[in-house]
């Protein structure tokens, strides 16, 4: 998943409870039966050791199932991007698909920048389902890790390794769901497609964007997609909120140039009011619904989230956490000013509402820059507009039903990302409803490892995600889809 920062996730957002800052956990938190811990500074590993030794948390015995062993194999393949060597990962996935009787095609957009594609053709070649994942992971060094990042060691019922959450763990859930359909040797009602892509962590130019341009046949007949992006908030070993991601903010990244450092510093000061805003631009209906979904489980801010339009109208938006506010705003982010022999540079990011025209936002940046003697040297990335996927579809209804089957009375709703994006944005702009899932439970400590140290998944929880997507794929393939919720 691509995001606002490339370092520790916590600097920008928590994937658990927000995964886009839209529902950040508070700076203080409650631990079972204890008091409030404010400004937590002790390491995740130390917390887990203390909880285990004090019997506040006793890890369950670990069962290394065939599914778990498969994930270990995949995590041990280093597909860090940069440099972006996805070919071994694509070969691994393709080999498993081929062994189960389905042809898998490895597609290289550049040497060793590989994606893998496989399709089970259905009786009708429309309304198909794409099981989408990315093969690349962000780089990891051994520094700070409890276990080597590509060893896939299991400790205290948790598998440690880069990609266990983002997103090789989800990819294996999708792979096993795809294979499960293939093993029936029945023709599904609709096409089921598996697609593992390259380059997502660097923006997708050599992955999803390249495939859409050069291999449009991959997406023929696709109506829906399941990808990363969702959240699972857990309380006392149970999911309290299962958020299905339906949209993200869009991103523009640009490098600016000034003849001297003073001009660039003046521009940065001029941009600061747009970095920490307390007012709203617009409240999209899907954002209103998402915040309403969250309101019952947000004790302190629920009254403001329940009706965000009323909150805006009564000038109380400033009372909300930053992540919630940003879902109603076009936000600016800027790096520190850098000096060189030609003057000064600065990288700027524009995090725009999903339906914003990115060219109009670039024109806005160009105008405010020019007033300070600064020019746009290069637009590094531009995305959008991309509509938010509808929650009123048969697939969303199917996902909601299967989440409740797998996880009991779990509250299911939507999720809109404020600071992180993924390859679903490419699909949504082409009329495909894409839904982001975290199919297995995660806790707050685990999510702090995404794009950071000690990324890990709980082994028993991972198995529940495998089961969830297996049921989803089988029902989509062979049953009549449920009617969408009103």
VMD Tcl script that draws the C-alpha trace (Angstrom):
set ca {
  {0.00 0.00 0.00}
  {1.32 3.40 -0.97}
  {1.06 6.22 1.52}
  {2.03 9.63 2.74}
  {5.31 8.50 4.20}
  {7.81 5.79 3.41}
  {9.05 5.43 6.97}
  {7.18 4.42 10.10}
  {3.44 4.28 9.51}
  {2.63 5.76 12.87}
  {3.91 9.13 11.70}
  {1.00 9.41 9.31}
  {-1.65 6.92 10.28}
  {-2.53 3.69 12.00}
  {-3.87 1.02 9.69}
  {-5.78 -0.53 12.59}
  {-8.53 1.79 13.64}
  {-7.78 4.06 10.73}
  {-5.74 2.85 7.85}
  {-5.90 6.26 6.33}
  {-6.13 8.23 9.53}
  {-9.89 8.17 9.31}
  {-10.22 6.45 12.66}
  {-6.89 6.81 14.46}
  {-6.64 5.25 17.86}
  {-6.20 7.89 20.55}
  {-2.75 8.75 21.82}
  {-3.67 6.90 25.00}
  {-5.15 3.43 25.13}
  {-6.62 0.97 27.58}
  {-5.06 -2.42 28.23}
  {-7.19 -5.23 29.67}
  {-8.19 -4.39 33.21}
  {-5.45 -1.80 33.59}
  {-5.26 1.95 33.45}
  {-4.64 4.40 30.67}
  {-1.15 4.47 29.16}
  {-0.46 7.91 27.72}
  {2.34 8.73 25.31}
  {3.34 5.07 24.93}
  {7.09 4.79 24.37}
  {8.00 1.16 25.14}
  {8.58 -1.14 22.20}
  {5.95 -3.47 20.81}
  {8.14 -6.49 21.50}
  {8.61 -5.48 25.13}
  {4.85 -4.93 25.55}
  {4.17 -8.43 24.24}
  {6.79 -9.98 26.56}
  {5.41 -8.12 29.58}
  {1.82 -9.09 28.78}
  {2.80 -12.72 28.26}
  {4.85 -13.00 31.46}
  {2.18 -11.24 33.54}
  {-0.57 -13.48 32.07}
  {-2.46 -10.45 30.72}
  {-2.15 -12.20 27.37}
  {-1.41 -15.88 26.86}
  {-0.73 -16.74 23.19}
  {-2.55 -19.73 21.80}
  {-0.56 -22.79 20.69}
  {0.69 -22.43 17.14}
  {-0.54 -24.77 14.39}
  {1.60 -24.67 11.26}
  {-1.06 -25.65 8.73}
  {-0.43 -26.05 5.01}
  {-1.78 -22.52 4.52}
  {0.61 -21.09 7.09}
  {3.56 -22.95 5.55}
  {2.62 -21.53 2.16}
  {2.69 -18.00 3.52}
  {6.08 -18.68 5.07}
  {7.44 -19.72 1.67}
  {6.09 -16.57 0.04}
  {7.38 -14.19 2.72}
  {10.86 -15.72 2.40}
  {11.03 -14.50 -1.20}
  {12.50 -11.01 -1.00}
  {10.51 -8.82 -3.41}
  {11.56 -5.47 -1.99}
  {10.74 -2.40 -4.06}
  {13.15 -0.77 -4.63}
  {14.86 -2.43 -6.40}
  {11.67 -4.18 -7.50}
  {12.49 -7.79 -8.30}
  {9.03 -9.35 -8.36}
  {9.87 -12.17 -10.77}
  {10.67 -14.82 -8.10}
  {7.40 -14.02 -6.33}
  {5.42 -14.19 -9.58}
  {7.08 -17.51 -10.43}
  {6.16 -18.91 -7.02}
  {2.49 -17.92 -7.38}
  {2.29 -19.12 -10.97}
  {3.73 -22.51 -10.05}
  {1.06 -23.11 -7.41}
  {-1.73 -22.08 -9.81}
  {-0.37 -24.33 -12.57}
  {-0.20 -27.31 -10.18}
  {-3.92 -26.87 -9.62}
  {-4.82 -27.08 -13.28}
  {-5.13 -23.42 -14.29}
  {-2.79 -21.70 -16.73}
  {-0.86 -18.83 -15.16}
  {0.89 -16.19 -17.25}
  {3.92 -14.29 -15.99}
  {4.04 -10.81 -17.52}
  {7.17 -8.66 -17.33}
  {6.75 -4.91 -17.81}
  {10.54 -4.57 -17.55}
  {13.29 -7.09 -16.80}
  {12.32 -8.96 -13.60}
  {9.40 -6.56 -12.95}
  {6.79 -9.29 -13.13}
  {3.06 -9.73 -12.55}
  {1.11 -13.01 -12.66}
  {-2.33 -13.48 -14.24}
  {-4.74 -16.43 -14.24}
  {-8.42 -16.74 -15.15}
  {-11.11 -19.34 -14.55}
  {-13.65 -18.69 -17.29}
  {-17.29 -18.66 -16.29}
  {-20.53 -19.34 -18.09}
  {-20.96 -15.63 -18.69}
  {-18.11 -13.27 -19.50}
  {-19.39 -10.27 -17.60}
  {-19.68 -9.30 -13.93}
  {-16.42 -11.14 -13.19}
  {-14.41 -10.92 -9.97}
  {-10.75 -9.87 -9.81}
  {-8.72 -11.10 -6.83}
  {-6.04 -8.42 -6.83}
  {-2.82 -8.24 -4.81}
  {0.69 -6.84 -5.16}
  {3.87 -8.88 -5.09}
  {6.32 -6.16 -4.07}
  {6.97 -5.08 -0.49}
  {8.68 -2.05 1.00}
  {12.37 -2.62 1.85}
  {13.39 -3.82 5.30}
  {16.72 -3.94 7.11}
  {17.46 -6.24 10.04}
  {17.88 -3.28 12.39}
  {15.21 -3.22 15.07}
  {13.49 -6.45 14.04}
  {12.84 -9.14 16.64}
  {13.25 -11.71 13.84}
  {14.90 -11.36 10.43}
  {12.41 -9.65 8.09}
  {12.45 -12.37 5.42}
  {12.76 -15.41 7.70}
  {9.00 -15.81 8.36}
  {9.80 -17.04 11.87}
  {6.85 -17.93 14.12}
  {7.05 -16.74 17.73}
  {4.25 -16.41 20.30}
  {1.74 -17.59 17.67}
  {2.76 -14.78 15.32}
  {4.59 -14.97 12.00}
  {7.14 -12.18 11.64}
  {8.14 -10.94 8.19}
  {7.91 -8.20 5.63}
  {4.67 -8.56 3.72}
  {2.78 -10.68 6.26}
  {0.19 -7.89 6.37}
  {1.07 -5.73 3.36}
  {0.16 -7.75 1.47}
  {1.46 -11.30 1.03}
  {-0.81 -12.61 3.77}
  {-3.88 -11.28 1.94}
  {-2.47 -12.56 -1.36}
  {-2.26 -16.11 -0.03}
  {-5.87 -15.85 1.18}
  {-6.85 -14.81 -2.36}
  {-4.68 -17.49 -3.96}
  {-6.23 -20.27 -1.87}
  {-9.73 -18.96 -2.62}
  {-8.94 -19.00 -6.36}
  {-7.51 -22.52 -6.16}
  {-10.52 -23.67 -4.15}
  {-12.78 -22.75 -7.08}
  {-10.41 -24.44 -9.56}
  {-10.38 -27.70 -7.57}
  {-14.13 -28.11 -7.92}
  {-13.61 -28.71 -11.67}
  {-16.92 -26.90 -12.20}
  {-17.52 -23.98 -14.53}
  {-18.39 -20.96 -12.40}
  {-21.28 -18.68 -13.20}
  {-18.88 -15.77 -13.67}
  {-15.16 -15.35 -14.39}
  {-12.75 -15.46 -11.46}
  {-9.39 -13.79 -12.08}
  {-6.24 -13.87 -9.94}
  {-3.79 -11.01 -10.50}
  {-0.60 -10.39 -8.53}
  {1.02 -7.16 -9.71}
  {4.40 -5.48 -9.56}
  {5.35 -2.02 -8.36}
  {2.36 -1.10 -6.17}
  {4.56 0.27 -3.41}
  {6.16 2.72 -5.87}
  {2.91 3.90 -7.48}
  {2.15 1.13 -9.98}
  {3.75 2.51 -13.15}
  {5.35 -0.86 -13.90}
  {2.43 -2.78 -12.46}
  {-1.24 -1.90 -12.63}
  {-0.83 1.19 -14.81}
  {1.32 -0.74 -17.30}
  {-1.10 -3.68 -17.43}
  {-4.11 -1.46 -18.06}
  {-2.32 0.14 -21.00}
  {-0.65 -2.92 -22.53}
  {-2.88 -5.82 -21.43}
  {-6.48 -4.60 -21.31}
  {-7.63 -8.17 -21.96}
  {-6.84 -8.97 -18.31}
  {-9.66 -6.68 -17.21}
  {-12.21 -7.71 -19.83}
  {-15.51 -8.73 -18.24}
  {-14.44 -7.64 -14.74}
  {-17.14 -5.95 -12.69}
  {-15.72 -6.25 -9.17}
  {-12.35 -6.45 -7.45}
  {-11.17 -7.48 -3.98}
  {-7.91 -5.88 -2.90}
  {-6.14 -4.65 0.24}
  {-7.33 -1.55 2.07}
  {-9.84 -2.63 4.72}
  {-9.54 -2.63 8.49}
  {-10.32 -5.04 11.30}
  {-10.51 -3.38 14.70}
  {-10.24 -5.89 17.53}
  {-11.37 -5.76 21.14}
  {-10.66 -8.66 23.49}
  {-9.84 -11.06 20.63}
  {-12.99 -10.18 18.67}
  {-13.48 -7.87 15.72}
  {-15.44 -4.83 16.85}
  {-15.50 -3.22 13.40}
  {-14.85 -4.75 9.98}
  {-14.31 -1.91 7.52}
  {-14.56 -2.62 3.78}
  {-12.54 0.01 1.94}
  {-14.49 1.69 -0.85}
  {-12.30 4.66 -1.74}
  {-9.19 6.74 -1.08}
  {-7.96 10.27 -1.41}
  {-6.14 10.93 -4.68}
  {-2.54 12.08 -4.81}
  {-0.43 14.60 -6.70}
  {3.29 14.74 -5.95}
  {5.50 17.46 -7.37}
  {9.05 18.76 -7.04}
  {9.28 22.54 -6.83}
  {12.24 24.75 -7.76}
  {13.29 28.20 -6.48}
  {16.33 30.34 -7.20}
  {17.09 30.66 -3.49}
  {16.19 29.07 -0.20}
  {14.40 32.16 1.08}
  {11.78 32.01 -1.71}
  {11.11 28.36 -1.05}
  {10.83 28.92 2.69}
  {8.33 31.70 2.02}
  {6.25 29.32 -0.08}
  {6.35 26.67 2.61}
  {5.03 29.19 5.11}
  {2.29 30.14 2.63}
  {1.29 26.47 2.33}
  {1.13 25.79 6.06}
  {-2.54 26.84 6.46}
  {-3.42 24.10 3.94}
  {-1.44 21.48 5.89}
  {-3.31 21.80 9.20}
  {-6.80 22.83 8.21}
  {-9.82 22.93 10.48}
  {-12.44 23.74 7.84}
  {-14.11 21.50 5.26}
  {-14.16 21.62 1.47}
  {-16.94 19.12 0.81}
  {-18.49 16.10 2.49}
  {-18.96 13.31 -0.01}
  {-22.01 11.10 0.66}
  {-19.80 8.01 1.01}
  {-17.62 9.78 3.59}
  {-20.74 10.80 5.52}
  {-21.89 7.17 5.57}
  {-18.46 5.88 6.61}
  {-18.21 8.25 9.56}
  {-21.77 7.40 10.54}
  {-20.80 3.70 10.47}
  {-17.94 4.42 12.89}
  {-19.82 6.71 15.26}
  {-21.23 4.01 17.61}
  {-17.76 2.69 18.44}
  {-16.07 6.11 18.88}
  {-16.85 7.08 22.46}
  {-15.29 10.53 22.46}
  {-16.03 11.66 18.92}
  {-19.08 9.64 17.97}
  {-21.46 12.56 18.49}
  {-19.61 14.54 15.81}
  {-19.19 11.62 13.41}
  {-22.81 10.50 13.51}
  {-23.90 13.44 11.35}
  {-20.81 15.01 9.81}
  {-22.91 17.49 7.81}
  {-24.34 18.87 11.06}
  {-20.85 18.99 12.55}
  {-19.61 21.06 9.62}
  {-22.66 23.31 9.63}
  {-22.23 24.10 13.33}
  {-18.49 24.86 12.93}
  {-17.41 21.92 15.09}
  {-15.23 20.12 12.56}
  {-12.15 21.38 14.40}
  {-13.13 19.14 17.34}
  {-12.48 16.02 15.28}
  {-9.20 14.14 15.01}
  {-7.08 15.10 12.03}
  {-7.82 11.93 10.09}
  {-11.56 12.49 10.20}
  {-11.25 16.12 9.14}
  {-9.00 15.25 6.22}
  {-11.75 13.15 4.65}
  {-13.59 16.41 3.97}
  {-10.56 18.40 2.79}
  {-7.97 18.82 0.08}
  {-4.75 18.67 2.10}
  {-1.18 19.73 1.36}
  {1.92 17.95 2.65}
  {5.47 19.27 2.16}
  {8.95 17.96 2.85}
  {11.77 20.09 4.21}
  {13.43 22.57 1.87}
  {16.64 21.28 0.25}
  {19.42 23.56 -1.04}
  {21.62 22.80 -4.05}
  {23.87 24.60 -6.53}
  {20.85 25.88 -8.48}
  {18.93 27.23 -5.50}
  {16.41 25.18 -3.55}
  {13.90 22.37 -4.05}
  {10.96 21.04 -2.10}
  {8.64 18.07 -2.66}
  {4.96 18.70 -2.16}
  {2.04 16.28 -2.01}
  {-1.58 17.17 -2.62}
  {-4.07 14.73 -1.05}
  {-7.27 15.47 -2.90}
  {-10.86 14.38 -2.50}
  {-11.54 11.37 -4.75}
  {-13.53 13.30 -7.37}
  {-11.16 16.26 -7.65}
  {-9.57 17.09 -11.00}
  {-5.82 16.70 -10.36}
  {-4.92 19.16 -13.12}
  {-7.00 21.84 -11.41}
  {-5.15 21.16 -8.16}
  {-1.81 21.39 -9.97}
  {-2.89 24.75 -11.40}
  {-3.72 25.88 -7.86}
  {-0.26 24.83 -6.65}
  {1.35 26.53 -9.64}
  {-0.45 29.78 -8.86}
  {0.45 29.94 -5.17}
  {4.04 28.95 -6.02}
  {4.41 31.65 -8.67}
  {3.38 34.32 -6.18}
  {6.43 33.31 -4.15}
  {8.85 33.06 -7.06}
  {8.74 29.27 -7.22}
  {8.00 26.98 -10.18}
  {6.91 23.37 -10.53}
  {9.99 21.58 -11.82}
  {8.32 18.19 -12.29}
  {5.03 16.47 -11.53}
  {6.17 13.14 -10.09}
  {2.77 11.48 -9.67}
  {-0.80 12.33 -10.56}
  {-3.90 10.28 -9.77}
  {-7.62 10.79 -9.96}
  {-10.34 11.42 -10.21}
  {-11.58 7.99 -9.10}
  {-15.14 7.55 -7.87}
  {-15.79 5.82 -4.57}
  {-17.14 2.31 -5.03}
  {-20.78 1.78 -4.16}
  {-21.78 -0.13 -1.05}
  {-25.09 -0.97 -2.76}
  {-23.87 -3.86 -4.89}
  {-24.35 -7.64 -4.74}
  {-20.66 -8.19 -3.94}
  {-20.68 -5.77 -1.01}
  {-23.78 -7.57 0.31}
  {-22.00 -10.92 -0.12}
  {-18.90 -9.66 1.70}
  {-20.98 -8.31 4.57}
  {-22.87 -11.58 4.91}
  {-19.71 -13.68 4.89}
  {-18.00 -11.44 7.44}
  {-20.93 -11.98 9.80}
  {-20.84 -15.72 9.15}
  {-17.10 -15.93 9.85}
  {-16.89 -13.47 12.73}
  {-20.30 -13.62 14.37}
  {-22.11 -10.38 15.16}
  {-19.25 -8.19 13.95}
  {-20.24 -4.65 13.02}
  {-19.56 -4.27 9.30}
  {-19.27 -0.96 7.49}
  {-17.17 0.98 5.04}
  {-13.73 2.57 5.11}
  {-12.42 5.57 3.17}
  {-8.66 6.16 3.29}
  {-7.38 9.67 3.96}
  {-3.62 9.23 3.68}
  {-3.02 5.89 1.99}
  {-3.93 4.58 -1.42}
  {-3.64 1.37 -3.41}
  {-4.10 0.01 -6.92}
  {-7.89 0.03 -6.59}
  {-7.83 3.67 -7.69}
  {-6.87 2.55 -11.21}
  {-9.85 0.20 -11.37}
  {-12.41 2.59 -9.95}
  {-11.59 5.18 -12.58}
  {-12.56 2.54 -15.17}
  {-15.91 1.65 -13.66}
  {-14.88 -1.38 -11.60}
  {-16.20 -1.50 -8.03}
  {-13.18 -2.36 -5.90}
  {-13.38 -3.34 -2.24}
  {-10.46 -3.45 0.17}
  {-10.35 -6.18 2.80}
  {-8.18 -7.15 5.71}
  {-9.72 -10.64 5.78}
  {-8.24 -11.67 9.12}
  {-8.27 -9.84 12.47}
  {-5.37 -7.60 13.40}
  {-4.57 -5.72 16.58}
  {-3.08 -2.26 16.96}
  {0.40 -3.52 17.78}
  {0.55 -5.67 14.66}
  {-0.48 -2.83 12.38}
  {2.39 -0.68 13.62}
  {4.70 -3.07 11.78}
  {3.32 -2.20 8.35}
  {6.05 -0.30 6.49}
  {8.06 -0.54 9.73}
  {9.81 -3.13 11.92}
  {8.33 -6.38 13.24}
  {5.55 -6.66 10.69}
  {3.63 -9.80 11.63}
  {0.34 -11.68 11.50}
  {-1.20 -13.88 14.16}
  {-1.16 -17.42 12.85}
  {-4.61 -18.50 14.02}
  {-6.18 -15.25 12.81}
  {-4.58 -15.69 9.40}
  {-6.43 -19.02 9.08}
  {-9.75 -17.29 9.63}
  {-8.98 -14.93 6.73}
  {-8.29 -17.91 4.48}
  {-11.69 -19.35 5.39}
  {-13.45 -16.04 4.79}
  {-12.19 -15.56 1.24}
  {-12.71 -19.23 0.37}
  {-16.39 -18.86 1.21}
  {-16.64 -15.55 -0.66}
  {-15.07 -16.98 -3.83}
  {-17.19 -20.13 -3.82}
  {-20.43 -18.27 -3.33}
  {-19.51 -15.72 -6.01}
  {-18.58 -18.49 -8.41}
  {-21.51 -20.88 -7.96}
  {-24.43 -19.14 -6.28}
  {-26.88 -16.41 -7.13}
  {-25.55 -13.20 -5.62}
  {-27.57 -11.63 -2.82}
  {-29.49 -8.43 -3.53}
  {-27.69 -5.25 -2.56}
  {-28.63 -3.62 0.72}
  {-30.90 -0.63 0.38}
}
mol new
graphics top color blue
foreach p $ca { graphics top sphere $p radius 0.5 }
foreach p [lrange $ca 0 end-1] q [lrange $ca 1 end] { graphics top cylinder $p $q radius 0.2 }
display resetview
